[in-house]
């Protein structure tokens, strides 16, 4: 669970960095647009130059949005994984507290899981 927490924090920090970069890239795109909007004569040479000038900021902006989506998705997936583990642990505790006959089995399974987690510091078996 520690590795998942680290990955979740890393993805959140990546999204924060991307959220800072996106307005800067939008500013670069606006600078190119304002440069060509201020030109009085619009001929075919400036049209070709416009496409060359706007290509780089537009591609960077689109790639930043794609990275933002991927990191947000991974952050949500890691969070969902951690919540499922916590919910299953709470379910085991509530089952044992309600006095079911399977309580002994749940307690021993829970102890084995916790022992595995404490020894390996993860919920996932190492390959």
C-alpha positions in Angstrom: 0.0 0.0 0.0 3.0 2.3 0.5 4.1 1.9 -3.1 0.6 2.8 -4.3 0.6 5.8 -2.0 3.9 6.9 -3.5 2.6 6.4 -7.0 -0.6 8.3 -6.2 1.4 11.3 -4.8 3.7 11.3 -7.8 0.8 11.4 -10.2 -0.8 14.2 -8.2 2.5 16.2 -8.3 2.8 15.6 -12.1 -0.8 16.9 -12.6 0.1 19.9 -10.5 3.2 20.6 -12.6 1.1 20.2 -15.8 -1.5 22.5 -14.4 1.2 25.2 -14.1 2.6 24.6 -17.6 -0.8 24.7 -19.5 -1.4 28.4 -18.9 2.1 29.2 -20.0 1.6 27.2 -23.2 -1.7 29.0 -23.8 0.2 32.3 -23.4 2.6 31.2 -26.1 -0.2 30.3 -28.4 -1.9 33.7 -27.8 1.4 35.4 -28.5 1.6 33.8 -31.9 -2.0 34.6 -32.7 -1.6 38.3 -31.6 1.6 38.6 -33.7 -0.3 37.6 -36.8 -3.5 39.5 -35.9 -1.5 42.7 -35.8 -0.1 42.2 -39.3 -2.0 44.4 -41.8 -1.3 42.5 -45.0 -2.4 38.9 -45.0 -0.7 37.1 -48.0 0.1 33.5 -48.7 3.7 33.9 -47.4 2.5 34.9 -43.9 -0.1 32.1 -44.0 2.6 29.5 -44.5 4.7 31.2 -41.8 1.7 31.2 -39.5 1.3 27.5 -39.7 4.9 26.9 -39.0 4.9 29.3 -36.0 1.7 28.0 -34.4 2.6 24.3 -34.9 5.0 24.0 -31.9 2.9 25.7 -29.2 -0.3 23.9 -30.4 1.4 20.4 -30.3 2.9 21.1 -26.9 -0.5 22.2 -25.6 -2.3 19.1 -26.9 0.4 16.9 -25.5 0.2 18.6 -22.1 -3.6 18.0 -22.0 -3.0 14.3 -23.0 -0.5 13.9 -20.2 -2.9 15.6 -17.7 -5.6 13.1 -18.6 -3.3 10.1 -18.3 -1.9 11.2 -14.9 -5.4 12.1 -13.6 -6.6 8.7 -14.6 -3.7 6.9 -12.9 -4.2 9.0 -9.8 -7.9 8.0 -9.7 -7.0 4.3 -10.3 -4.5 4.3 -7.4 -7.0 5.9 -5.1 -9.7 3.4 -6.1 -7.2 0.5 -5.4 -6.5 1.9 -1.9 -10.1 2.5 -1.1 -11.0 -1.1 -2.1 -8.3 -2.4 0.3 -9.6 -0.2 3.1 -13.2 -1.2 2.5 -12.3 -4.9 2.5 -10.5 -4.5 5.9 -13.4 -2.7 7.4 -15.7 -5.4 6.0 -13.6 -8.1 7.8 -13.7 -6.1 11.1 -17.5 -5.6 10.9 -18.1 -9.3 10.1 -16.0 -10.3 13.1 -17.8 -7.8 15.4 -21.2 -9.1 14.4 -20.5 -12.6 15.7 -20.7 -14.7 12.6 -19.5 -18.3 12.8 -16.9 -17.5 10.1 -15.3 -15.0 12.4 -12.4 -17.2 13.3 -11.6 -17.8 9.6 -11.8 -14.1 8.8 -9.6 -13.2 11.8 -6.9 -15.8 10.8 -7.0 -14.6 7.2 -6.8 -11.0 8.3 -3.8 -11.8 10.5 -2.1 -13.6 7.7 -2.7 -10.6 5.3 -1.4 -8.1 7.9 1.6 -10.3 8.6 2.4 -10.5 4.9 2.0 -6.7 4.6 4.2 -6.0 7.6 6.9 -8.3 6.3 6.8 -7.2 2.7 5.5 -3.7 3.1 3.0 -4.3 0.3 -0.3 -5.9 -0.5 1.0 -7.3 -3.8 3.1 -10.5 -3.9 6.6 -9.9 -5.3 7.4 -11.8 -8.5 
